[in-house]
């Protein structure tokens, strides 16, 4: 059974003065009576003033449930013109699962369901009595039918949402447990609500779209700024590498080469502590350069075995760079390497082996007071400095 405003229907009213009137005439009379009985039956002003999209949808639903109906669905057209169910409100908290299922129902722009038809033809609909034939018409597939049947509707009102002379969606109201069913006076109330509600929703959605556009534009600006900054930093690192390569091409003792590499290159990464260890003939590791170490701790670690609980030992043994962004990551990946970071307050670590001709000549490490993830360019820069240092150390050993 499909009923639209302007179509004569059997209302079930007993007043003889109304028996010969069409639905449109009865609706007009109900509108006049509602205006006499109440100055503002619905919170229209609240809806018109709302600027938050989700809050506006909740306000629309709150104006309907439970005062007018047990259920309210808000369907809006998306950017492609397809209807989407964006809000479902219900009066019974026990029906929350049904609400979730009803909201998940997809809508097709070519469906013949009441809400989609209302969006297409912009005509309100009052269905005073819902039977199985109406349920079949109001649903698109067996799952949709099962959800609507579980709601147990006895009457329904669907009105279009019109804003700025265009349809943006539709409101669907359902009474299930509340009696009597929806009638012309309810249709009048909902039509009164639909105008300001549609305008408020449209305004709020426009503002949300504008905010999203501004955020997206700002993100693009930030990305471009970040990329420019990375490019500038990359140029600076390349110049540092060229300078260090030129300096290390001269015959330098390993400790002097280490100082040149750290002070002229790796210092731009702003570490709180720096370490360079070299492999000795007996396989042990010797501290060649240290920055930010306490004297007593440095003395303990001046020479140590290759399997000592330290990240420089691990990088040297495995010939693999190690980058640790946080204390938690260090604890998870290397639970045995905790003593020095705790003593010195390290939050992040970066360690690379000194590789030359397929073998490791030692390792160098940087520590940072705060959690930090080195950018890919910074990691590549550190590995490149490690290669330069390894070559310098190898040349120094050949001259011994």
Buried (B, 14 or more C-beta within 10 A) or exposed (E): EEBBBEEEBEBEEEEEEBEEBEBBBBBBBBBEEBEEEEEEBBBBEBBBEBEEBEEBBBBBBBBBBBEBBBBBBBBBBEEEEBBBBBBBBBBBEEBEEBBEBBBEBEBEEEBEBBBBBBBBEBBBBBBBBBEEEBBEBBBBEEEBBEBBEEBBBBBBBBBBBBBEEEBBBBBBBBBBEBEEBBBBBBBBBBBBBBBBBBBBBBBBBBBBEEEEEEEEEEEEEEEEEEEEEBEEBBEEBEEBBEEBBEBBEEEBEBBBBBBBBBEBBBBEBEBBBBBBBBBEEEEBBBBBBBBBBEEEEEEEBEEBEBEBBBBBBBBBBEBEBBBBBBBEBBEEEBEEBEEBBEEBEBBBBBBBBBBBEEEBBBBBBBBBBEEBBBEEBBBBBBBBBBBBBBBBBBBBEEEE
